[in-house]
C-alpha cells in the first residue's frame, strides 16, 4: 500500500434493532413498551464510523453476505464514506443481528451471529502495516498471538477491547494475550467479570499488573486508566442521552484519535469520554463527532 493505515479495525458488523424509552427491563410473562425504536448499523461499524468522522485513515476487515442485514449495513458504509478495501463479500448469508435495550445509564443486548470466526486477519495486518491494530473483542490463544506478532513485525501498536466473554484471567492464554497488547479497554462489568474483583479499582490493579495500559470505561462515571504506576480518572460529560448503544465503541475511536496525535494519556481518556458522550446524543453511533466538534467539547470542559 502507498500509505500506512492509521488504524486497521477487525470485527463483524451488526444490524442493531434498538429500543429506547423503556420503563423497565422486560420479564418473562410480561410485556413492556418502548417510546423509541430504530434499526441501525452497529457492531464494528460504530468504531469504523467514529474513526472516519475523525478523519483517521481506517481499514475495516469485515465479512458480508447476500442477506438483508449485510445489504443494509453495506449501504450505510457507502453513505458514510467508509473504505471498502478490506471487506469480504460472500455468496451466502452472514447475518449478525443485535437487539439493544438502551437505557440512559446502560444497555443490554441479545445477539445472533452467523458464520463468524474470531480469527485475526494476518495477511491484512501484514500488508497494511497500520499504526494501530484495533481489536473490538478479547482475542487470545495461539492464532491471536500469531496475529499480534505479525502486527509487531509491521511496527503496529495494539488496542484491544473486551466485550462480553465467558473467560477469566485464569483461562489459559488470556493473561498472555493481555500482556501482548499496548492497551486493553474493557468496560466496568467486563473488567469485574474478567478479574473476579469486588471493586473497579481492584480490577484495574489486577489488569494493570499484566497489560501495559488498562482503560476501564464506566459509562456515566467516565473512565479510569492505569499505565505503570500512573492512574488517570476522568468524569463523564453531561449530555442529554438518547441512546447509549455505541458509547464504548466511540470512546475507543476518541482515545485512538488522541494516541495518533501523540497526546498524553489524560487527554486521550478525555477525548474518548467526549466521543462516547456525544455518540449517546443520537441513535446508534451517528452522534460521533468531527475533529472540530470534538475540539469544541473538549476545550470548553
ZIBEL-V247824 format. One record per residue. N is the residue number from 1. RES is the residue in one letter. PHI is phi in degrees with one decimal (NA if undefined). OMEGA is omega in whole degrees, 0 to 359 (NA if undefined). Layout:
BEGIN
[[N	RES	PHI	OMEGA] [N	RES	PHI	OMEGA]]
END
This chain:
BEGIN
[[1	X	NA	185] [2	X	-70.9	182] [3	X	-141.0	179] [4	X	-63.8	170] [5	X	-69.6	168] [6	X	-72.9	183] [7	X	-138.7	165] [8	X	-108.6	183] [9	X	-103.4	173] [10	X	-110.3	174] [11	X	114.3	185] [12	X	-82.6	170] [13	X	-73.7	163] [14	X	-136.1	167] [15	X	-93.6	186] [16	X	-94.5	173] [17	X	-104.9	193] [18	X	-111.0	174] [19	X	-109.6	177] [20	X	-125.7	181] [21	X	66.7	180] [22	X	-83.0	178] [23	X	-74.6	183] [24	X	-169.0	174] [25	X	-70.2	178] [26	X	-65.9	178] [27	X	-122.3	179] [28	X	-57.0	178] [29	X	85.0	180] [30	X	-129.1	180] [31	X	-135.9	174] [32	X	-122.4	182] [33	X	-117.4	176] [34	X	-89.7	175] [35	X	-93.7	179] [36	X	-134.6	182] [37	X	-153.2	175] [38	X	-157.5	172] [39	X	-121.0	188] [40	X	-140.2	170] [41	X	-71.0	181] [42	X	-151.1	185] [43	X	66.2	180] [44	X	-66.5	173] [45	X	-55.1	182] [46	X	-57.1	181] [47	X	-68.9	178] [48	X	-59.3	180] [49	X	-64.0	182] [50	X	-64.8	177] [51	X	-62.9	179] [52	X	-63.7	177] [53	X	-59.1	182] [54	X	-84.7	178] [55	X	75.3	181] [56	X	-88.2	182] [57	X	-70.7	192] [58	X	-125.2	167] [59	X	-111.7	182] [60	X	-123.5	177] [61	X	-86.2	186] [62	X	-151.9	177] [63	X	-98.1	175] [64	X	-129.0	180] [65	X	-117.6	181] [66	X	-105.8	184] [67	X	-98.4	182] [68	X	-61.1	182] [69	X	-60.1	178] [70	X	-61.1	181] [71	X	-62.6	180] [72	X	-61.6	183] [73	X	-73.7	176] [74	X	-59.5	178] [75	X	-62.6	179] [76	X	-65.9	178] [77	X	-65.4	179] [78	X	-64.6	181] [79	X	-67.0	181] [80	X	-86.0	181] [81	X	75.4	178] [82	X	-78.1	183] [83	X	-62.5	182] [84	X	-100.3	190] [85	X	-63.3	181] [86	X	-112.6	178] [87	X	-73.9	176] [88	X	-120.8	184] [89	X	-101.3	184] [90	X	-111.0	177] [91	X	-89.7	178] [92	X	-151.5	185] [93	X	-73.7	174] [94	X	-138.3	185] [95	X	-91.9	175] [96	X	-128.7	189] [97	X	-125.3	178] [98	X	-130.9	169] [99	X	-97.8	182] [100	X	-109.2	173] [101	X	-102.3	192] [102	X	-103.6	176] [103	X	-114.2	180] [104	X	-58.5	184] [105	X	-96.5	183] [106	X	-172.1	180] [107	X	-151.1	176] [108	X	-130.5	186] [109	X	-129.4	164] [110	X	-126.1	188] [111	X	-127.7	173] [112	X	-129.6	182] [113	X	-126.3	184] [114	X	-126.5	173] [115	X	73.2	180] [116	X	-102.8	174] [117	X	-114.1	182] [118	X	-80.7	182] [119	X	-120.4	180] [120	X	-69.7	182] [121	X	-81.3	188] [122	X	-60.9	180] [123	X	-61.9	179] [124	X	-67.5	178] [125	X	-63.4	183] [126	X	-66.5	185] [127	X	-79.5	184] [128	X	-93.6	179] [129	X	44.4	183] [130	X	-68.7	174] [131	X	-67.0	175] [132	X	-132.1	168] [133	X	-99.8	184] [134	X	-101.6	183] [135	X	-111.9	185] [136	X	-80.8	178] [137	X	-124.5	171] [138	X	-81.4	177] [139	X	-99.1	176] [140	X	-153.5	181] [141	X	101.7	186] [142	X	-57.4	183] [143	X	-67.8	177] [144	X	-63.2	180] [145	X	-64.7	175] [146	X	-64.2	178] [147	X	-64.3	178] [148	X	-61.5	180] [149	X	-63.7	177] [150	X	-63.0	178] [151	X	-64.1	180] [152	X	-64.1	179] [153	X	-63.0	178] [154	X	-90.6	179] [155	X	61.2	177] [156	X	-93.3	171] [157	X	-99.8	187] [158	X	-120.4	175] [159	X	-116.3	183] [160	X	-125.6	171] [161	X	-83.5	183] [162	X	-122.2	191] [163	X	62.7	186] [164	X	-68.3	180] [165	X	-134.1	182] [166	X	-95.8	178] [167	X	-136.5	175] [168	X	-132.9	178] [169	X	-64.2	179] [170	X	-84.5	178] [171	X	-65.2	182] [172	X	-52.7	176] [173	X	95.5	185] [174	X	-69.8	180] [175	X	-61.6	178] [176	X	-60.3	180] [177	X	-66.3	180] [178	X	-63.1	179] [179	X	-73.5	184] [180	X	-97.0	180] [181	X	-100.8	179] [182	X	-85.4	181] [183	X	-145.9	178] [184	X	-121.6	190] [185	X	-133.1	174] [186	X	-79.4	168] [187	X	-87.2	186] [188	X	-62.6	180] [189	X	-61.1	180] [190	X	-66.1	181] [191	X	-63.6	179] [192	X	-66.6	180] [193	X	-67.4	182] [194	X	-66.5	185] [195	X	-96.7	188] [196	X	77.1	182] [197	X	-73.0	181] [198	X	-95.9	177] [199	X	-136.7	180] [200	X	-66.7	178] [201	X	-65.3	178] [202	X	-67.1	177] [203	X	-62.1	179] [204	X	-60.4	180] [205	X	-63.0	180] [206	X	-61.6	183] [207	X	-68.9	181] [208	X	-71.7	172] [209	X	-72.5	183] [210	X	-111.7	183] [211	X	-92.7	181] [212	X	-61.5	179] [213	X	-138.5	177] [214	X	-122.6	176] [215	X	-121.9	178] [216	X	-109.4	180] [217	X	-85.9	189] [218	X	-119.6	177] [219	X	60.4	184] [220	X	-67.0	177] [221	X	-100.0	176] [222	X	83.6	182] [223	X	-149.8	177] [224	X	-134.5	183] [225	X	-139.1	177] [226	X	-143.3	177] [227	X	-132.7	187] [228	X	64.3	179] [229	X	-96.3	184] [230	X	-91.9	177] [231	X	-115.0	179] [232	X	-123.6	174] [233	X	-118.8	179] [234	X	-138.6	181] [235	X	-72.2	178] [236	X	-74.4	173] [237	X	-78.4	178] [238	X	-91.2	180] [239	X	-137.9	174] [240	X	-85.1	189] [241	X	-81.8	175] [242	X	-105.1	186] [243	X	-158.3	183] [244	X	-93.9	190] [245	X	-54.0	189] [246	X	-103.6	187] [247	X	-59.2	182] [248	X	-66.1	178] [249	X	-63.1	181] [250	X	-74.8	171] [251	X	-55.8	182] [252	X	-57.1	179] [253	X	-63.7	179] [254	X	-65.1	177] [255	X	-62.8	181] [256	X	-65.2	176] [257	X	-58.1	178] [258	X	-66.6	180] [259	X	-62.1	179] [260	X	-67.0	178] [261	X	-86.9	180] [262	X	75.2	182] [263	X	-79.2	178] [264	X	-66.6	185] [265	X	-55.5	183] [266	X	-59.9	179] [267	X	-67.2	180] [268	X	-61.6	178] [269	X	-65.2	179] [270	X	-62.4	177] [271	X	-63.0	177] [272	X	-61.5	179] [273	X	-62.2	179] [274	X	-64.3	179] [275	X	-63.9	179] [276	X	-63.2	180] [277	X	-66.5	180] [278	X	-63.3	179] [279	X	-61.7	183] [280	X	-76.1	183] [281	X	-83.1	175] [282	X	-136.8	177] [283	X	-64.9	177] [284	X	59.5	182] [285	X	-99.2	193] [286	X	-76.0	170] [287	X	-91.1	180] [288	X	-58.2	191] [289	X	-87.9	165] [290	X	-81.1	177] [291	X	-56.3	180] [292	X	-65.6	178] [293	X	-65.7	178] [294	X	-63.4	181] [295	X	-60.1	180] [296	X	-60.8	181] [297	X	-72.8	182] [298	X	-65.6	185] [299	X	-71.0	181] [300	X	-94.7	180] [301	X	-93.1	NA]]
END
